[in-house]
Each structure stands twice: as structure tokens, then as C-alpha cells.
Amino acid sequence: MSKRKITHQQQRRIQDKQASRQSTPAATSELEQSSQPLGPEQSGLLVRRFGTQVEIEDEHGMLYACHLRQHLPTPVCGDQVIWQESHDQRGVVIAIKERHTQLVRLDRNGNRKPIAANMTQMIIVIAPFPPVSFLQIDKFLIAAHQLQLKPAIVVNKADLPEAASLQQHLLETYQHLNFPIVLASAHQSHGLEALAACLQHEVSILVGQSGVGKSSLIQALTPHQVIQVGDLSQQSGLGTHTTTTAVLYHLPSGGDLIDSPGVRQFNLWPITFQELLAGYPEFSPYLEQCQFRNCQHNNEISCAIKTAITQGLIPQQRYQNYLTLLTS
């Protein structure tokens, strides 16, 4: 059955009610007046969503399976919510608090689909296999810049022989940006202390292609959790999806970690030319030196960016990724 459409007036009324609940959490809700009374309104953290239900953690760390009020915005992992407990130790989410940050991706129809909320850091996980897409890394870095998230790259499966050349290429391409590049191996328990230190005091989201071992890393960081871990597809060499919905984990060493569904292709939302340039901060010192003020640093003559590349001041890989994003 299709979802019942609501008018603009009804939508405004719903938004006004949510805003009222966020500013006065103790206010009496309509559900409390129903035939099945609910407990008082309280704050909670959305740690998992499964189907039409969500798992909410209360202020004491207790978990509750909750239904969602009709017409709420799509809730995502990391949301701060207002909810009420029912008589059967379940609950109902009645409002979603304002998000400080929100990561979205584009679906096949070009619509923005929320993935997670209220992160402070983005951890990009790669591995020697499946093959690394440096263009996708740049897309994640641009998204992190847009959301003002701290970026970091983790090379999992660093025990494989191919990891050495990958590490060298990463350093040549990204070391000048001064964010952490951590080598780790979930299976060999290598580099986990360095990764745990990077995650402390942050709400991090783990992103990357399917099969790079995100779930394996979380299992190694949180040994008390039972996490499904998948293998590479023998037929395609690509990753199999073991995480089907975002989940938030509290790390024993401190910090929270959101595991997002593995994606083989991250589609960046539409950005302006200036936002694209901002995603390449190494271009900044040279932008005012181009002959033409509207230079796009592509086929123009007397382009300071292209001169900097020939002088080895800007990595060739980054420039090629920039051109691909510019034309797309």
C-alpha cells in the first residue's frame, strides 16, 4: 500500500510539533492521551534501524526497540531523538532532534538518502583488495570537507605484500594534507592501537567499498560484539555486503563508531565549482596566479595549477581526480 500523502499545511504542523517537543521535552504528547498510555518523554540515541523499527539507547545505556511516529523524517544512526516507553518495555519515537551533521548519498534516481547523523570524523577504509578507487577516496574527502568532518584513511589487510606499494602511493598522494593514514590488519591485530587512538573522543563514521574489512576492524576493536563478517566474491573480486544498515558502536577505548553499509560506488551530491576547489586545498596557494580569473585549471593557458603539477608541487593523481569530477 502506498504511503498517504500529506499537504503542505499538515507538514508545517508536524514540523511545529517536533520543534515544540525539542524545546520542551516534558510536554504531554498525543500518544500519552491514547488508550495505551506511554511513559514520559525522554531523550535517546538511535543506535540501529531495522525495517520500520529502530533501537534506541536511553540515558542509562539501556536499549529499547521502538516504533516510529507517522510522518517523522527518515531516522538514521546517530540521531538524537525524543521517545516514550510503552507498557511492554518497548517504545515510540516521537521526534528527531536537529542534526549537527548528516551524511547522505545519492540513490539511483538522484535522490539524497541519509546514511548517518551527528558524526565528527570520517574514517575511509581501503585495502589492497578489492582494488582501490582513488577517485572514490577523493569523493569521500570532499564530502568530509563539506560536512566539516575530520578525515582519516585506514589501510586494512596491511599484512598483505601488496600493502607496501599502496602505502607509498597514499603517502605521495595525501601526506601533504596532514590527516592520519593508519596501517592495520584486523586478522593480525596490527595497528589497532593506533586506530583506537584516532577514534577516541570522536563520533566516527566508517566508509569504504564492500570487502575492505570494515566489519572485521569493528570486530577487532569491539571483541564483545558479534558482527557478521563477509568475504570477497570469488567471481567478481568485489566485496560482499555484510552490513545492511548503519550501526553505532561504543568503543572500549573511547569514542563512538558508526558502521555504514558498504558501497561500491559513492555518488557525491551536486556541488558547485567553488566547493569542488575547496575539496582540493593544495590548489589554494596557486588560484590567484592564473592568467584568467575564471580559469577552471583544465585546458586554459598560463594556469598556475598546471605549472605547480609539472613542478611536483601538486600530486598528479589528485589533479586527474579533480578533472574527472570537474567534467562529471
SERO-4910 file (N, C-alpha, C, O; in steps of 0.05 Angstrom, whole numbers):
BEGIN
 pado doro    nc1    nc2    nc3   cac1   cac2   cac3    cc1    cc2    cc3    oc1    oc2    oc3
  Met    A     17    -24      0      0      0      0     18     25      0     37     26     16
  Ser    A     12     44    -17     28     68    -19     24     86      6      2     86     18
  Lys    A     45    101     12     43    119     36     25    142     30     26    155      9
  Arg    A      8    148     50    -11    170     46      3    197     44     19    203     62
  Lys    A     -3    213     23      9    239     20     -3    259     40    -26    257     47
  Ile    A     14    278     48      4    298     66      6    326     52     23    329     35
  Thr    A    -10    344     60    -10    371     49     13    387     61     24    380     82
  His    A     19    410     49     40    428     59     32    438     87     49    442    105
  Gln    A      6    443     91     -3    453    117      1    432    139     10    438    161
  Gln    A     -5    407    132     -1    385    151     29    382    157     37    376    180
  Gln    A     46    384    136     74    382    140     85    404    159    101    398    177
  Arg    A     75    428    156     83    450    174     74    445    202     89    450    221
  Arg    A     50    433    205     40    427    232     58    406    246     63    408    269
  Ile    A     66    386    230     83    365    241    110    377    250    120    370    271
  Gln    A    122    394    233    147    407    239    145    424    264    163    425    281
  Asp    A    122    439    267    118    456    290    117    439    316    128    447    336
  Lys    A    103    416    314    101    398    337    129    387    345    135    385    369
  Gln    A    145    380    325    171    369    331    188    391    344    202    385    364
  Ala    A    187    415    333    203    437    345    194    442    374    211    448    391
  Ser    A    168    441    379    158    445    406    168    424    425    176    430    447
  Arg    A    169    399    416    178    377    433    208    379    438    217    373    460
  Gln    A    223    389    419    252    392    423    258    414    443    278    412    458
  Ser    A    242    435    443    247    457    462    235    451    490    245    462    510
  Thr    A    214    435    491    201    428    516    196    399    518    173    390    513
  Pro    A    217    382    524    214    353    523    193    342    542    183    320    538
  Ala    A    186    357    563    168    346    583    139    351    576    121    342    590
  Ala    A    134    363    553    106    369    545     91    343    540    102    323    532
  Thr    A     65    343    546     48    320    542     44    314    513     36    333    498
  Ser    A     48    290    504     45    283    476     17    272    471      3    265    490
  Glu    A     10    270    445    -16    259    439    -18    229    446    -39    219    453
  Leu    A      5    215    444      5    187    449     -1    181    479    -14    160    485
  Glu    A      7    199    497      1    195    526    -29    196    531    -38    185    551
  Gln    A    -43    209    513    -72    212    517    -87    189    504   -112    188    506
  Ser    A    -73    171    491    -87    149    476    -95    128    496    -90    129    520
  Ser    A   -109    107    485   -118     85    502    -96     68    513   -100     54    532
  Gln    A    -72     70    501    -49     55    511    -29     76    521    -12     85    505
  Pro    A    -29     83    546    -12    104    557     17     98    554     25     75    556
  Leu    A     33    119    550     62    116    548     75    131    570     63    148    583
  Gly    A    100    125    575    115    139    596    122    167    588    115    177    566
  Pro    A    136    182    605    144    209    599    163    211    576    177    192    570
  Glu    A    164    234    563    183    238    541    211    240    552    216    252    572
  Gln    A    230    227    537    258    227    546    276    226    521    267    219    499
  Ser    A    300    234    526    320    235    504    332    208    500    334    192    519
  Gly    A    341    202    475    354    177    469    372    179    445    371    199    431
  Leu    A    388    158    440    406    157    418    398    134    400    396    111    409
  Leu    A    395    139    374    388    118    355    414    103    348    432    115    335
  Val    A    416     78    355    440     62    350    437     42    327    456     31    318
  Arg    A    412     37    319    408     18    297    380     21    286    361     28    301
  Arg    A    377     17    260    350     16    248    347    -10    233    365    -18    218
  Phe    A    324    -23    237    318    -48    223    289    -47    214    271    -49    231
  Gly    A    285    -44    188    258    -43    177    244    -18    186    254      4    184
  Thr    A    220    -22    197    204      1    207    209      7    236    195     24    248
  Gln    A    228     -7    248    234     -3    276    262      7    280    279      4    262
  Val    A    268     19    303    295     28    310    302     18    338    284     11    353
  Glu    A    328     18    343    337     12    370    347     37    383    365     50    372
  Ile    A    336     44    406    343     69    420    357     63    446    349     45    461
  Glu    A    378     77    451    393     75    476    385     98    494    387    121    486
  Asp    A    376     92    518    368    114    536    392    125    551    415    117    545
  Glu    A    387    144    569    409    158    582    425    140    601    446    148    610
  His    A    414    117    607    428     98    625    441     75    610    451     56    622
  Gly    A    440     76    583    453     55    567    435     31    561    445     12    549
  Met    A    410     32    569    391     10    563    380     13    535    376     36    525
  Leu    A    376    -10    521    367    -10    494    337    -17    492    328    -34    507
  Tyr    A    323     -3    474    294     -7    471    288     -9    441    297      9    426
  Ala    A    273    -28    433    262    -29    406    238    -10    404    220    -12    421
  Cys    A    238      8    385    218     28    384    205     30    356    218     25    336
  His    A    180     36    356    166     43    331    170     73    326    180     88    343
  Leu    A    162     82    302    165    110    294    138    122    291    119    110    280
  Arg    A    135    147    301    111    162    295    108    167    265    128    171    251
  Gln    A     84    167    256     78    172    228     88    200    219     86    219    234
  His    A     99    201    195    108    226    182    133    238    195    140    261    189
  Leu    A    147    223    211    173    233    220    193    233    197    190    217    179
  Pro    A    213    251    197    234    249    177    248    222    180    247    210    201
  Thr    A    261    214    159    275    188    159    296    188    181    315    203    179
  Pro    A    293    171    201    314    170    222    338    154    213    336    136    198
  Val    A    362    162    223    386    148    216    403    144    241    398    156    262
  Cys    A    422    126    238    440    120    260    455    145    269    465    161    253
  Gly    A    456    150    295    469    173    306    450    196    313    457    215    325
  Asp    A    424    193    305    404    213    312    399    215    342    398    194    356
  Gln    A    397    239    352    387    244    379    356    247    377    347    263    361
  Val    A    341    232    393    312    231    389    299    236    416    311    236    437
  Ile    A    273    241    414    255    241    438    236    218    435    223    215    414
  Trp    A    233    202    455    217    178    454    202    173    480    208    186    500
  Gln    A    183    155    479    167    148    503    166    117    505    163    103    486
  Glu    A    169    108    529    168     79    534    139     70    537    122     83    549
  Ser    A    134     46    526    107     34    528    107     14    551    127      9    564
  His    A     83      2    555     80    -16    578     95    -42    574    101    -56    594
  Asp    A    102    -50    549    116    -75    544    146    -72    541    159    -88    527
  Gln    A    157    -50    553    185    -44    552    195    -40    523    219    -45    517
  Arg    A    177    -31    507    185    -21    480    180      9    480    178     21    502
  Gly    A    179     21    457    175     50    458    166     61    431    163     46    411
  Val    A    163     87    430    155    101    406    172    126    404    173    142    423
  Val    A    185    130    381    200    155    375    180    176    365    166    171    346
  Ile    A    180    198    379    160    219    372    173    244    359    158    260    348
  Ala    A    199    247    361    212    270    349    242    264    345    254    248    360
  Ile    A    254    276    325    282    274    319    294    302    323    285    322    311
  Lys    A    314    303    340    327    329    346    343    339    322    350    323    304
  Glu    A    350    364    321    365    376    299    392    362    297    406    358    317
  Arg    A    400    356    272    425    343    267    447    364    263    443    384    250
  His    A    470    359    275    493    376    272    507    370    245    516    389    231
  Thr    A    509    345    238    520    337    212    502    314    201    490    299    217
  Gln    A    503    310    175    487    289    163    501    280    137    505    296    119
  Leu    A    508    255    136    520    244    112    498    231     95    482    216    105
  Val    A    498    239     69    478    228     51    492    217     26    515    223     21
  Arg    A    479    200     12    488    191    -14    465    191    -33    442    191    -25
  Leu    A    471    192    -59    450    193    -79    442    165    -87    459    148    -92
  Asp    A    415    160    -88    406    135    -98    406    135   -128    415    154   -141
  Arg    A    395    113   -140    395    110   -169    379    132   -183    383    137   -206
  Asn    A    360    143   -169    343    164   -180    354    192   -175    341    212   -182
  Gly    A    377    194   -162    389    220   -157    378    233   -132    384    257   -127
  Asn    A    362    219   -116    352    230    -91    372    226    -68    386    206    -68
  Arg    A    372    245    -50    391    243    -27    380    224     -6    358    227      3
  Lys    A    396    205      1    389    185     21    406    188     45    431    184     43
  Pro    A    395    195     68    412    198     93    424    171    100    412    150     98
  Ile    A    449    172    110    463    148    119    467    149    149    462    129    163
  Ala    A    476    171    160    482    174    188    483    203    196    484    221    178
  Ala    A    482    208    222    480    236    232    498    240    256    505    222    270
  Asn    A    505    266    259    520    276    283    548    264    286    557    259    308
  Met    A    561    259    263    589    250    264    608    274    267    600    296    260
  Thr    A    632    268    277    653    288    278    677    280    261    695    297    256
  Gln    A    678    255    252    701    245    237    693    225    217    674    209    221
  Met    A    707    224    194    702    204    173    727    187    170    749    197    164
  Ile    A    724    161    173    746    142    170    742    127    144    722    112    141
  Ile    A    760    131    124    758    119     98    775     94     99    799     95    101
  Val    A    762     71     96    776     45     97    781     35     69    763     33     53
  Ile    A    806     28     64    814     16     38    831     -9     44    838    -14     67
  Ala    A    837    -24     23    853    -48     26    865    -54     -1    856    -44    -21
  Pro    A    887    -70     -2    898    -78    -28    878    -91    -46    879    -88    -70
  Phe    A    859   -106    -34    837   -119    -49    812   -115    -33    812   -119     -9
  Pro    A    790   -107    -46    787   -101    -75    803    -77    -83    811    -61    -66
  Pro    A    809    -74   -110    826    -52   -119    816    -25   -110    792    -20   -109
  Val    A    836     -8   -102    829     18    -91    820     37   -113    832     38   -135
  Ser    A    799     52   -108    790     74   -125    798    100   -112    786    109    -93
  Phe    A    819    113   -123    828    138   -112    808    160   -118    807    180   -103
  Leu    A    793    157   -139    771    177   -144    751    175   -122    741    196   -113
  Gln    A    744    151   -113    724    149    -92    735    160    -65    720    172    -50
  Ile    A    761    157    -60    773    169    -37    769    199    -37    762    211    -17
  Asp    A    774    211    -61    771    240    -63    742    248    -59    737    269    -47
  Lys    A    724    232    -69    696    239    -64    689    239    -34    676    257    -24
  Phe    A    699    219    -20    695    219      9    708    243     23    697    255     41
  Leu    A    732    250     14    746    273     26    731    299     21    730    316     38
  Ile    A    720    302     -3    704    326     -9    679    326      9    672    347     19
  Ala    A    666    303     12    643    302     30    650    309     58    636    324     72
  Ala    A    673    299     68    682    305     94    687    335     97    680    347    118
  His    A    699    348     77    704    376     78    678    392     78    675    411     93
  Gln    A    659    383     62    633    397     62    619    396     89    606    415     97
  Leu    A    622    373    103    608    369    129    626    378    152    617    375    175
  Gln    A    650    388    146    669    396    167    676    373    186    677    376    210
  Leu    A    680    349    174    688    326    189    718    322    187    730    328    166
  Lys    A    731    312    208    759    305    206    762    280    189    747    261    194
  Pro    A    780    280    170    784    255    153    807    239    163    826    249    176
  Ala    A    807    213    157    829    195    162    826    172    143    804    164    135
  Ile    A    849    160    135    849    136    117    861    113    133    882    116    145
  Val    A    847     90    132    857     66    144    862     45    122    844     39    107
  Val    A    886     35    121    893     14    102    890    -13    118    908    -20    134
  Asn    A    868    -27    113    865    -54    125    880    -75    108    887    -70     85
  Lys    A    883    -98    120    898   -120    107    926   -112    101    937   -119     80
  Ala    A    938    -96    119    965    -86    115    986   -108    116   1009   -103    110
  Asp    A    978   -132    124    997   -154    125   1002   -166     97   1020   -182     94
  Leu    A    985   -159     78    989   -169     51   1013   -156     37   1018   -132     42
  Pro    A   1027   -170     20   1051   -159      7   1044   -134     -9   1061   -116    -11
  Glu    A   1021   -133    -21   1013   -110    -38   1009    -84    -22   1007    -63    -34
  Ala    A   1007    -86      4   1002    -63     20   1025    -43     20   1020    -19     23
  Ala    A   1049    -52     16   1072    -34     16   1071    -13     -6   1075     11     -1
  Ser    A   1065    -22    -31   1063     -3    -53   1039     15    -50   1040     38    -58
  Leu    A   1017      4    -39    994     21    -34   1000     43    -14    992     66    -18
  Gln    A   1014     36      7   1021     56     27   1038     78     14   1034    101     20
  Gln    A   1057     70     -2   1075     90    -15   1059    109    -33   1063    133    -32
  His    A   1040     98    -48   1023    115    -65   1006    134    -49   1001    157    -56
  Leu    A    995    124    -27    979    140     -9    995    164      2    985    186      2
  Leu    A   1019    158     11   1036    179     22   1043    200      1   1042    224      7
  Glu    A   1048    191    -23   1055    210    -45   1031    227    -52   1034    250    -61
  Thr    A   1006    216    -49    982    230    -58    969    247    -36    958    268    -42
  Tyr    A    971    238    -11    955    251     10    971    261     34    959    274     51
  Gln    A    996    254     37   1011    261     61   1011    291     65   1011    301     88
  His    A   1011    307     43   1013    336     46    987    348     58    987    371     66
  Leu    A    966    332     59    941    342     70    940    340    101    921    350    113
  Asn    A    959    326    112    963    326    141    939    314    157    931    325    177
  Phe    A    928    292    146    909    277    163    920    248    167    938    240    151
  Pro    A    910    234    187    922    208    193    919    187    171    897    186    159
  Ile    A    940    172    166    939    148    149    949    125    166    972    124    173
  Val    A    930    106    173    936     85    192    937     58    177    919     52    162
  Leu    A    958     43    182    961     16    171    951     -3    193    959     -2    216
  Ala    A    933    -22    185    921    -40    204    916    -67    191    915    -70    167
  Ser    A    913    -87    208    905   -113    199    887   -125    220    895   -131    243
  Ala    A    861   -128    213    842   -139    233    849   -168    240    846   -176    263
  His    A    859   -183    221    865   -211    226    891   -215    241    894   -234    257
  Gln    A    910   -197    237    936   -199    251    937   -182    276    958   -181    290
  Ser    A    915   -167    282    915   -148    304    937   -128    303    949   -122    323
  His    A    943   -119    279    965   -100    275    953    -72    271    933    -69    256
  Gly    A    964    -52    284    955    -24    280    930    -17    294    919      5    291
  Leu    A    918    -35    310    893    -30    323    895     -8    345    876      7    349
  Glu    A    918     -7    359    922     13    379    922     41    367    911     60    377
  Ala    A    936     43    344    937     69    330    910     77    321    902    101    322
  Leu    A    894     58    310    867     64    301    849     72    324    834     91    322
  Ala    A    851     57    347    835     63    370    841     92    380    823    106    389
  Ala    A    867     99    380    874    126    388    862    147    370    854    169    379
  Cys    A    861    141    344    849    160    325    819    163    330    808    184    323
  Leu    A    806    143    341    777    143    344    768    155    371    745    161    375
  Gln    A    787    158    390    780    168    416    768    196    414    776    212    398
  His    A    748    201    431    736    227    434    721    237    409    716    261    406
  Glu    A    716    218    390    702    226    366    678    208    361    676    186    372
  Val    A    660    219    345    638    202    334    645    198    305    641    216    288
  Ser    A    656    175    298    667    170    272    649    153    255    635    135    266
  Ile    A    648    158    229    634    140    211    654    126    194    673    138    183
  Leu    A    650    100    191    668     83    176    656     79    148    634     69    145
  Val    A    671     88    127    661     86    100    682     72     83    705     70     90
  Gly    A    673     61     60    691     48     42    677     26     26    654     19     32
  Gln    A    691     16      6    679     -4    -12    673    -30      4    684    -35     25
  Ser    A    654    -45     -7    648    -71      5    673    -89      2    687    -89    -18
  Gly    A    678   -104     23    700   -123     22    727   -113     32    746   -128     33
  Val    A    728    -88     41    754    -77     51    759    -85     80    780    -82     90
  Gly    A    738    -96     93    742   -106    120    733    -87    142    744    -88    164
  Lys    A    713    -71    137    704    -52    157    692    -68    181    698    -62    204
  Ser    A    676    -88    176    664   -104    197    685   -119    213    683   -122    237
  Ser    A    706   -128    199    728   -143    213    743   -124    232    750   -132    254
  Leu    A    747    -99    223    760    -80    240    743    -74    265    754    -72    287
  Ile    A    717    -71    261    700    -66    284    700    -90    303    700    -86    328
  Gln    A    700   -114    292    701   -138    309    726   -138    326    726   -146    349
  Ala    A    749   -130    314    774   -129    328    775   -107    349    787   -110    370
  Leu    A    761    -85    343    761    -63    362    741    -67    385    744    -57    407
  Thr    A    720    -83    380    699    -88    400    695   -118    402    675   -129    392
  Pro    A    714   -133    414    712   -162    415    688   -173    429    681   -196    426
  His    A    674   -156    445    650   -165    459    626   -166    441    605   -178    448
  Gln    A    628   -154    417    606   -153    398    607   -178    379    629   -188    374
  Val    A    584   -187    370    583   -208    350    575   -195    324    552   -187    320
  Ile    A    593   -194    305    589   -179    280    593   -198    256    613   -213    255
  Gln    A    574   -198    237    577   -214    214    599   -204    196    600   -180    190
  Val    A    617   -221    188    640   -214    171    638   -230    145    634   -254    145
  Gly    A    641   -216    122    639   -229     96    665   -231     82    686   -221     91
  Asp    A    665   -245     59    689   -249     43    686   -236     16    664   -227      9
  Leu    A    708   -233      1    706   -224    -26    692   -244    -44    694   -268    -40
  Ser    A    677   -234    -63    664   -251    -82    685   -264   -100    701   -250   -112
  Gln    A    686   -291   -101    706   -305   -117    701   -299   -147    720   -301   -163
  Gln    A    677   -293   -154    671   -289   -182    679   -262   -192    690   -259   -214
  Ser    A    674   -241   -176    680   -214   -185    704   -201   -172    715   -182   -183
  Gly    A    712   -212   -149    734   -199   -134    725   -175   -119    742   -162   -106
  Leu    A    699   -169   -120    688   -146   -105    678   -156    -78    675   -180    -73
  Gly    A    672   -136    -61    663   -144    -35    634   -152    -34    618   -144    -50
  Thr    A    628   -169    -14    600   -176     -9    590   -159     14    605   -153     32
  His    A    565   -151     13    553   -133     33    546   -149     58    527   -165     58
  Thr    A    561   -144     80    554   -157    105    539   -138    124    525   -147    142
  Thr    A    543   -112    120    528    -92    135    505    -81    118    511    -69     97
  Thr    A    481    -85    126    458    -76    111    445    -51    122    428    -39    109
  Thr    A    453    -43    145    443    -18    157    464     -7    176    480    -22    186
  Ala    A    463     19    180    484     31    197    479     24    226    456     22    235
  Val    A    501     19    240    500     11    268    521     28    283    543     33    273
  Leu    A    514     38    307    532     53    324    543     36    346    527     23    361
  Tyr    A    569     35    349    583     20    370    597     39    389    609     59    380
  His    A    596     33    415    612     47    435    639     32    437    639      8    443
  Leu    A    661     46    434    687     33    434    698     31    462    696     50    477
  Pro    A    709      8    470    721      5    497    742     26    503    745     34    526
  Ser    A    757     34    483    778     54    487    769     83    486    785    101    489
  Gly    A    743     86    481    732    113    480    723    121    452    736    113    432
  Gly    A    702    136    449    692    145    424    670    126    414    666    104    424
  Asp    A    655    136    394    634    120    381    641    116    352    654    133    340
  Leu    A    632     94    341    638     87    314    613     78    300    599     59    309
  Ile    A    606     90    277    583     83    261    593     67    237    609     77    221
  Asp    A    583     43    234    590     26    211    568     30    190    545     23    195
  Ser    A    575     41    167    556     46    146    555     23    126    574      8    124
  Pro    A    532     19    112    531     -2     92    553      2     71    558     24     62
  Gly    A    567    -20     64    588    -19     44    577     -9     18    556    -18      9
  Val    A    592      8      4    583     18    -22    606     14    -41    629     20    -36
  Arg    A    599      4    -65    619      0    -86    624     26   -101    644     30   -114
  Gln    A    604     44   -100    607     70   -114    592     91    -97    568     90    -94
  Phe    A    608    110    -87    596    132    -71    590    155    -90    609    166   -102
  Asn    A    565    162    -93    557    184   -110    555    210    -94    536    213    -78
  Leu    A    573    228    -99    573    254    -85    549    270    -94    543    270   -118
  Trp    A    537    284    -76    514    301    -83    525    325   -100    549    331    -99
  Pro    A    507    339   -114    515    361   -132    529    383   -115    519    392    -95
  Ile    A    552    392   -125    567    413   -112    574    434   -133    574    428   -157
  Thr    A    581    458   -124    589    480   -142    618    477   -149    633    461   -137
  Phe    A    627    493   -168    655    493   -176    673    502   -153    694    491   -148
  Gln    A    664    522   -138    679    532   -115    681    511    -93    701    509    -80
  Glu    A    659    496    -90    660    474    -70    679    452    -78    692    439    -62
  Leu    A    680    447   -104    699    427   -114    728    436   -109    744    420   -100
  Leu    A    734    461   -115    761    472   -109    767    470    -80    790    465    -73
  Ala    A    748    476    -63    753    475    -34    760    447    -25    774    443     -4
  Gly    A    751    426    -40    758    399    -33    787    392    -41    796    370    -35
  Tyr    A    800    410    -54    828    406    -62    845    430    -50    853    447    -65
  Pro    A    849    430    -24    862    453    -11    890    458    -21    900    481    -18
  Glu    A    904    438    -33    931    442    -43    931    461    -67    952    471    -75
  Phe    A    907    465    -80    905    484   -102    906    513    -92    914    531   -107
  Ser    A    898    518    -68    893    545    -58    916    564    -62    911    587    -70
  Pro    A    941    557    -56    963    577    -59    967    587    -88    980    608    -92
  Tyr    A    956    573   -108    961    580   -135    937    592   -150    940    601   -173
  Leu    A    914    592   -138    890    600   -152    891    629   -162    880    635   -183
  Glu    A    904    647   -147    905    675   -155    927    680   -175    930    703   -184
  Gln    A    942    660   -182    965    664   -200    959    657   -229    975    661   -247
  Cys    A    935    647   -234    927    640   -261    922    666   -277    914    686   -266
  Gln    A    927    665   -303    923    688   -320    894    697   -322    888    721   -322
  Phe    A    876    677   -322    848    684   -325    833    679   -298    837    659   -285
  Arg    A    817    698   -290    803    696   -265    783    674   -264    778    662   -243
  Asn    A    772    667   -287    752    645   -289    765    618   -297    752    601   -308
  Cys    A    791    616   -293    806    592   -301    794    567   -286    791    568   -262
  Gln    A    789    546   -301    780    521   -290    802    501   -287    797    478   -279
  His    A    827    509   -294    851    493   -290    849    467   -305    855    445   -296
  Asn    A    839    470   -330    836    447   -348    852    451   -373    874    441   -375
  Asn    A    841    465   -393    854    470   -418    865    498   -422    875    505   -443
  Glu    A    861    515   -401    869    543   -404    900    546   -404    914    530   -393
  Ile    A    909    567   -418    937    573   -419    945    589   -393    928    601   -380
  Ser    A    971    589   -386    981    604   -363    966    597   -338    959    614   -322
  Cys    A    961    571   -334    947    562   -310    968    555   -289    985    538   -293
  Ala    A    966    568   -266    985    563   -245    983    536   -232   1003    525   -222
  Ile    A    959    524   -233    955    497   -222    971    477   -239    984    460   -228
  Lys    A    969    479   -265    983    460   -283   1013    464   -280   1029    445   -283
  Thr    A   1022    489   -276   1050    494   -272   1060    481   -247   1082    469   -246
  Ala    A   1044    483   -225   1051    471   -200   1053    440   -202   1069    428   -189
  Ile    A   1036    428   -219   1037    399   -223   1063    391   -237   1076    372   -229
  Thr    A   1071    406   -258   1096    400   -272   1120    403   -253   1141    390   -257
  Gln    A   1118    420   -233   1139    424   -214   1138    405   -190   1155    406   -172
  Gly    A   1118    387   -191   1116    367   -169   1104    378   -143   1107    365   -122
  Leu    A   1091    401   -145   1080    413   -121   1052    403   -115   1042    406    -92
  Ile    A   1039    392   -135   1012    380   -131   1013    352   -143   1023    349   -165
  Pro    A   1003    332   -128   1004    304   -138    988    301   -163    965    311   -165
  Gln    A    999    287   -183    986    282   -208    959    267   -205    940    273   -218
  Gln    A    959    248   -186    934    232   -180    911    250   -172    889    247   -181
  Arg    A    918    269   -155    897    287   -145    886    305   -168    862    309   -170
  Tyr    A    904    314   -185    895    331   -207    878    315   -226    858    326   -236
  Gln    A    885    290   -232    869    274   -250    841    269   -238    821    270   -253
  Asn    A    840    265   -212    814    261   -199    797    287   -201    773    286   -206
  Tyr    A    811    310   -197    797    335   -200    785    339   -227    762    347   -230
  Leu    A    800    332   -248    790    335   -276    766    317   -280    746    325   -293
  Thr    A    767    293   -270    745    274   -273    719    285   -260    698    285   -272
  Leu    A    722    296   -236    699    307   -222    689    333   -235    666    338   -236
  Leu    A    708    348   -246    701    373   -260    683    367   -284    663    381   -288
  Thr    A    690    347   -300    675    341   -324    650    325   -318    632    324   -335
  Ser    A    648    313   -295    624    297   -288    602    314   -275    581    303   -269
***
